């Protein structure tokens, strides 16, 4: 086809998600695999969410509430914000795209920690904006270096807290000092997809800066701690002025009927969230204790995942473990040639991972 495509679109490398277990088992001729590669909730979805989803299935012939009243009202009540501060998204990924399409123009500069969640880079490039990469410092986001890179052309900054793939957090004082030094014209997007798992009480929270006079956008998701990754539902909390702009281009029914119902129920399922956090924290401790016994290096984390230095080619380790029915994530595409990343699973999954890793290494 002889179609004209902008050069900045051709420059985008497609995002490569982890393959489903079923596909990998077909490819490798294996069965009974465990997956610790995508930071999913090993307990599955919130039971209250499943019940709420079943209750609305008879209405699938109807469009969902385009304003998301019930879910937004629950988010508003939980965090003490106005409904006008909240935007729903088909996963928080969609809100990243809405921010890019609404607030960026070709040539605008966006600062991205490197490495971090790959969708920031894709969405920024998709509108012709220019990413400015700032390397991590000891696997943590380097706010001082980011601040030094801000110019008159800087329109947006993405911060992932805890950062994916490293699991490191931003602390309250460093984020506060960073925001105070920024021009009010720079939009700061703080992606808190894993914030529920954080154990450090000094972790910064984007919502604390909603009324700071700075354009701080906080993104959260139901995919991780609430176990609803398959529904694709997330939300953003931001200044009303920013939310009103995003609503100009937000698709009217971007959050499906089952997604809204499931998320609203999950948000109130405190017992499930508590059970999830207990399992994940125990799992992280269990895994790292076992790695200490094996003499395998790993990195501290405040998320439900962490990175391991295998001292071998990560892609090779990934393939070797896959053939034994254990799915992990190679970090080679993030620039960590010898690292893999895993999320905590159930006790039996964690134990199997350690056994297979020991065999492979």
Secondary structure, 3 states (H helix, E strand, C coil): CCCCCCHHHHCCCCCCCCCCHHHHHHHHCCCCCEECCCCCCCCCCCHHHHHHHHHHHHHCCCCCCCCCHHHHHHHHHHHCCCHHHEEEECHHHHHHHHHHHHHCCCCCEEEEEECCCHHHHHHHHHCCCEEEEEECECCECCHHHHHHHCCCCEEEEEEECCCCCCCCCCEHHHHHHHHHCCCCCCEEEEECCCHHHCCCCCECCHHHHCCCCCEEEEEEECCCCCCCHHHCCEEEECCHHHHHHHCCCCCCCCCCHHHHHHHHHHHCCHHHHHHHHHHHHHHHHHHHHHHHHHCCEECCCCCCEEEEECCCCHHHHHHHHHCCCEECEECHHHCCCCEEEEECCCHHHHHHHHHHHHHHC
